[in-house]
Amino acid sequence: MTASLIGFGAVLVLVLLRMPIAFAMGLVGLLGFMMETNWRAAISMAGRLVIDTAQDYGLSIVPLFILMGLFVNKGGISRELYQVSNAFLGHMKGGLAMATIVACGGFAAISGSSLATAATMSKVAMPEMRKYGYSDSLSTASIAAGGTLGILIPPSVILVIYGLLTETSIGQLFIAGIVPGALGILLYMVAVQLSIWRNPAAGPAGPRTDWPERIAALKGVWAVLLLFFLVIGGLYGVLDVWPIYLTFSPTEAAGMGAMGAFLIAVFRGRLSLKDIREVLTETTLTTASLFAVLIGAWIFSNFVNIAGLPEALRSLVADMGLSPWMVMAMILAIYILLGMVFESLSMLLLTVPIFFPLVTSLGFDPVWFGIVVVVVVEISLITPPVGLNVFILRGVVGDVSTGTIFRGVTPFWLMDIVRLAILLAAPGVVLFLPSMM
């Protein structure tokens, strides 16, 4: 156990010294495994992991969902989503901010990326909110918070990675994320109203859209609904009826989603050869970086396991007589603290190999734990001092200070705490839909 804790501390130090998380975990894991066994076994283990990762068919789901999200972005779907949300909510006080939250939820359902959702919606929603006199703090906060939904509402790349790390059903993780994702949208809309209550001038009401215009706006989102229904419906057998008879594995669903997003972008005339080259290049670079982090995490996980940390933690918990819920509270407190200095994926990959065996040994459901971890990771995306979504938004918008965004986003992460409390108090909120599969 001592060697594992030293290794964990070494990874933290290397990351704080700006070494990429993939190399930090891989280097510490390799050296630690070497000390526990011998150099030949360590090199063999690392080499086998690299080869197995490159040849693993199941991992092809990662680049396919990334590709789908990038094609969706190029297809201009985000603007149609915002226009529909604005048509129904824009006439209310804070309505544009609430429309942004809803549009972020819809875009998240087909992009699977928080950073992509925040960066894309900032270009669409920010000019409109400024046009109608919204405060910069509320405008940027609603985009930053809405962007966090991208890692929870299916299809989610981070849920895929959690499923691969823990050998948990990706299909069950996806369907388990639907209700907590919808709950997040509702609570974020409450956060908007709290912000308006504190400062009524922050979100003035916009013009009312009549019903013919609302119906016309709905026609622009048929592609989103079709793509989402294709991916999720095929994954859960909804399409396995006459005369279609389609059912997909998660990898096949990702492939169908990528092809569907590509065809939508082509038919809309928004995809040039240059755009295709940019999408393929970005997909390759993003996938390579994710795979590097995965390999580093697996090397570190092997070291932690052979050093006996999971077993030592279980023994420690048994000796201290702590209840399972006390242990869970301690784990979540660690996640919240780590979220102040780590970005989401790094935190997930660094901690799940350590905590997952302990959590399952205490009788907690792995699907429920995965959703809870992702919700905690969402909180880290908008809380200081890191708040990756905040810094992404600061870079895209340019003329709004980081402090302004952090002040505006406070009611939103408080609502995330409320959502986390609901999921802890009522696990059925997460597990109801998976139990119906």
N, C-alpha and C positions, 0 to 999 in steps of 0.2 A: 504493500500500500504506500509506503514511504516513497519508493521509486516513482510510482504513478503521480503522487502529489508534486514531487519535484519536477516531473515531466510536464504536468499541467502548468505549473508556475513558469517553467522555461518557455512554454508556448506563449503565455501571456506577455512575458518580457520581450520575446522576439517580435510579437505583433505590435507592441507599444513602440518598439524600435523601428517600426515601419517595414518589417519583413513581411512579404505576402503570406497570408494565412496558409495557403497550400504548402509552401516551402517550410514554414515554421512547424506545422503539424507533421509533415513528412520527415523532416530532419530529426526532430525530437523523437518521433516514433521509431525511426530507423536506428538511431543511437541507443534508445532505451531497449529495443528488442535485441540489439546486439549485446548489450550488457547482461540481459536476462538469459540469452542463449549463447550464440557465437556469431562471428561476422558472416560466415558462410550461410547460416540459416537466415540471417537478417536480409542479406542481399537476395537470396532465393525468394523470400517472402515478398519483398518489394517488387522484384521482377515479375513474379507470378501475378501480383495485383495489377500491375500496369497492363500485362497481356490480357488478363481476364476482363478488365474494364473495357479495353478496346474492342474485345470480341463479344461482349455481353449484349445479346439481342434486346433484352429488357431496357437497357439504357438508351436505346434509340428513341424512346418516348421523349427524352429531354430535348434534343435538337428539333424534333418535329413540333412540339408545342411552342418552342421559341420561334420557329419559322412561321407558325400560324399567327402568333402575336404580331410579328413584324409585318406580315402581309396584311393583317387587319389594320394596322397603323397606316400602311401605305394606301389602303382602300378608302380612307377618309370616313370610316364608320363612326369615329368618335364625335364628329360634328353632328351627324344625324341623331345620335343618342342625346346629345346636349340639347338640340333643337326640340326634340320630343319632350324631354323633361322640363324644359323652359316653358313650353306651350301649356303644360298642365299646372306648373308651380310658380312661374315667374311673376304672377300678379300678386302674390302674397309678400308680406314683409319677410325678408330673408329668402325669398323664393328662388332667386338665382343661385344662391349658395346651396339650397336644398336640391335644386335641379342638378347642380354640379356633383353632389354626393350620389344621386341616383344614376347619373350618367357614368360616373366612375365605377359604380357597381356593375352596370351593364358592360362597360368596356373591360372590366376585370374578368368578367365571365368568359371572355374570348381571348384575352391577351395573357392572363396568368402571371403578370408581372406588376409589382407595385411601382417600381421605378418607371416603367414604360407608361403606366396609367397616369402617374403624377406629371411626368414630362409632357405627355400628349394633351391631357386635359388642361394644363396651364396655358397652352397656346390657343385653345378653343374658348375656355370659360373666362380667363382673366380679362381680355379686352371687353367682353360684354358686361362684366360686373363693374369695371371701371366706368364704362359708358353710362351706367345708371347710378353712379355715385356710391358704390359699395366701398367700405373701408378696406385698405390693403391687408390689414390683419385678418379680417373675416374672409376675404377673398382667397388669400394664399392658404389660410388654415383649412378651409373647406376642401381645397384641391389636395393639400398634403395629406389630410386625414382620409379623404376619399380614395386616394391612391393606395393606401394600405390594404384596401379590400382585395387588391390584385393577388395577394398570396394566400387568400382563404377561399374565395368563391371559385369553384371549379370551372375550367381546368387550371390547376395551380402547380407551377414548377416546384415550389418549395415543398408542397405535399408529396409530389412525386419523389423528391430526394429523401424526404422522411420515410416514405414507404420503402424505398430501396435500401436505406440504412438499417431499417428495423424489420424488413421482410413482412411488412403489414400490407394488406390489400389496398392497392391504389384506388380501385373502384369504390371501396367502402369509405376511404378517406375523402374522396371527391364528394360523394353524396352526403357525408357527414358535415361537410363544410357549408352546405346550402343554407340551413336554418341559422347557424351563427353568423353567416355572412349577411343574411337579410336582417337579422337582429342588429348587426353593426350599422347597416344603413339607417334603420329607424332611430337608433340612439344618436347617430351623428346628426340627424335632422333635429333631434331634441337639443343637441349641443348648439346648433345654429340658432334655435329659438332662445336659448339661454343667453347667447351672445347679443341677440337683438334686445332682449329684456334689459341687459346691462347697459347697452348703448343703442337706442332706437335708430339713431342716424347711421349706424353701421351697415344696415341693409334695407334701404327703402323699397317699397313695392314697385314693381314694374307694370307695364301695360297689360291688360287682360287680353288673352287670345280667345277668339270666338271658336265655336265647335267645328265649323268647316275647316278652319286652319289647323286645329288640333288633329282632325282626321287625316288631313293632307300630310301633316308631319309624321304620323304613324306609318305612312306608306314608305318612309325613308329607312325604316329599321327592319324591313322584312328580311334583309340579308343577315342581320344579327340574330334574329329569332331562328332563321333557318339553320345557320351554322351551329348555334348552341344546341338546337334540337337534334341536329345530325350527330354531333359529338356525344352529348349526354344520352340522347335517346338510343343510339346504337350501342353505347357502353352498357346500358342497363336493360337491353332487350325490348325497349319500347317499340322499336321498329321491326321486331321479329313477328310480324303479322302479315297476312295476305294483303296485297300481292308483293310485298317488299322483301320480307324474310332476311333482315339484316341484323346482325349482332356482332359487336366488335370487342376485341381485347383492348386494354388501355393503349397499347402501342398502335394497333390498327385505328383506334379512334383518333389518336394524335395525327396519324397519316391522313385520314379522311378530313380532319379539321384543317390541316396545312393545305391540302389540295383545294378544299372548299374556299378557304380564305384567298388563295391564289386566283381561283376562277372569278370570285366576286370582284377582286381588284382589277382583273383583266376586263371583265364585262363592263365595268364602270369607266374604263378608259383611263385609269389612274396609275398604270404600271408600265413604265418604259423599260427598255433593256438596261439602262443605267440603274433604275430602281431595283430591278431583279438582281443585278450584280451587287449592289449595296446590301440588299437583304441577305443574300447568300454569304457575303463576306462577314457581316455582323453576326449571323447565326453561327458560322464557323468559329469566330473568335470567342463568342459567348460560351459556346459549347466546350471549346478547348479549356477555357478558364474554369468552368464548372467541373469538368472531368478532372482537372488538375487538383482542385480542392477536394473532390470526392476521393481520389487516390490518396492524398495526404491524410484525409480523415480516416480512411480504412487502415492505413499504416499505423497511425496513432492509436486507433481502436484496438488493433492487434497487440500493440505494446501494453495498453491499459489492461486488456484481458489477461495476457500472460503474466503481468505483474500482480494480478489478483485484486485490482481495485473494486470491481463490482461485488465480488464475494466479500471483500473486507467491509464494504459499505453495508451490505445486508447483515453481516455479523454485528457491526457497530450499532445499527438500528435495533437489532434484537436485544443486544446487551443493555442499551439505554432505555428500552421499554417504551419507545415513542410509538404513538398511534400512526397508522398510515396517513391520516389527514394532516398530522403535524409534520410528517416528512414531506408531504406534498407542498405544504405552505413554505417550508424551508427551501425546497427546490425552486418554487416560483419566485421567492425573494432573491435567490441567486440569479435567476434569469433576468429579473428586473434590474439588478445591479450591473450585470454584465452588459445589458442592453444600453447602458449609459456610455459605454466605451467601445462596443463591438457592433459591427453591422450584422444584419439579420442572419444571413446564410452562414457566416463564420461562427456566430454564436450557436446556431443549430448543430453544425457539424462538429463543433468542439465538445458540446455537452451531451448530446443524445447518446453517443456510445457509452458514456459514464452513467447517466441517469436511467436510461431505458431498462436495463436489466433489473435495477432496484425497483422501479415503478411497477413493472409487471410482476415481480416477486411479491409485491404488497397487494396484488389483486386488482390493480387498476386496469381498465380496458385500454389496449394500445391505440385504438382508433380515437377514443376520447382524449387520451393524453396527447396525441398528435395535434388535434384541433386546439386544445388548451395551449400547447407550446406555441402554435402559430399565432394565436391571439396575443400571447405575451410578446412574441416577436413583433407583431404589429405595433404594440405600444412602444417598443424600442425605436421604431421607424420615425416617430414624431416627438420623442422626448429628448431634452438636452442631456449631455452636450453633443452627442453624435447626431441623432435624428436624421438618418440618411435622406428620407423624403424631403425634409426641410432644406437640406443643402442642395439637393437636386433642383428643387423649386427655386431656390435662391439663384442658382446658376442660370436657369432658364429665363426667369423674370428679369433679373439683373438689377432693378432699381428699388428693391424692397430689402430692408436689412434683415439679417437672420434673427435678431432680437424681436422684431415686429412679428415675424412668422411664429416664433416660439410663444409669444404672448397670446396670439390669436388661437393657437392650437391647444391651449390648456384645457378648455371645456371638452374638447374632443377626446383627449387621452383619459380624462376623468370618466367619460362615458365608456371608454374601453375597460376601465377598472370595474364599472358596473356590469358590463357584459361578462367579464371574467368571473365576477362573483356569481352571476346567474348560472354560468356553465359549471362552476364548482358545486353550487348548491343543488343543481338539477341536471345531472349527467344525461338524463333522458332527452334533453333539448338537442344534444349531439347525437345520441345513439338511436333515436326513434326511427329516422329514415333508414339507416343501415340495417336495423332489425327487420325492416319490411322487405328487404331485398330477397 
